[in-house]
Amino acid sequence: MEFLSPSTFEDALSAKSSAPEAVPIMGGTDVMVELNFDRRRPGALLDLSRVRELAQWGPEGPYLRLGAGVPYTEIVERLAARAPALARAARTVASPQIRNRGSVGGNLGTASPAGDCHPPLVAQGALVELASVRGVRRVPARAFYLGPGRSAREDDELVSAVLLPAPAGPQQFSKIGTRNAMVIAVASFSLVLDAATRTAGTGIGSAGPRPLRSPQAEEFLAAEFDWQGGAEPSQAAARHFAELVAAAAEPIGDVRGSASYRRHALSVMARRAWYWCAEDYRKGAR
């Protein structure tokens, strides 16, 4: 197995162009597991840990530009106000040791439907930046995921960053698993409100072949939400919103949970997310 270790982003792109089959690795929290269990044996590894640009973040126009290698711990500790839902999701990822090494870029590269960071990116309308020697393009997160382990990234491209719109209202994320910590989501859900445009975004995780949204639930909540004062929804409205979210899922049954359980869990999380967002709105999170 060849090991490539560029020190600049330009060299990394050149290496990926010369060896498109090379598997990028930075934190290694997913790739090393596959290697250790002999589930994967690539011809080359592309170590990006020395590429400083990937571990940087900062404002870029109306967005927060988050380098693909920024670890979860830094998102939790330093970016909770700028990316509330993503920070909540990052806080649930595995153990502190994994959060110190893992990153959103790794989540995107793996493109697992169970990735914790996907629902907030979908709900918030984030952009995924992809770079190659051919240039840079930005793909909406809602169009990035194609299926289990598949994405819009071409073989010669690297995930370089994620661009997050500035929060304009409450944001929530929750997930349910077989235990309280160190767990892969059985189902997860994110809700993002934009008080400026009076719109809502949803993100559904681990309940379909890729992260999903519920446009019908978004339209319903946007029409029913109390944008003036953030009053709690009626039980009927909250229940209907939850039903729309559950109906948008495409779950399967597996060792972690049945399809019906996943739909039920999503309905519970969606209903709670509306109540939590309304409470935050009343407190001034808008």
Buried (B, 14 or more C-beta within 10 A) or exposed (E): EEEBBBEEBEBBBBBBBEBEEBBBBBBBBBBEEBBEEEEEEBEBBBBBBBBEBBBEBEEEEEBBBBBBBBBBBBBBEEBBEBBBBBBBBBBBBBEEEBBEBBBBBBBBBBBBBBBBBBBBBBBBBBBBBBBBEEEEBBBEBBEBBEEEEEBBBEEBBBBBBBBBBBBBBBBBBBBBBEEEEEBBBBBBBBBBBBBEEEBBBBBBBBBBBBBBBBEBBBEBBBEBBEEEEBEEBEEEBBBBBBBBBBEBBBBEEEEBBEBEBBBBBBBBBBBBBBEBBBEBBBEEBB
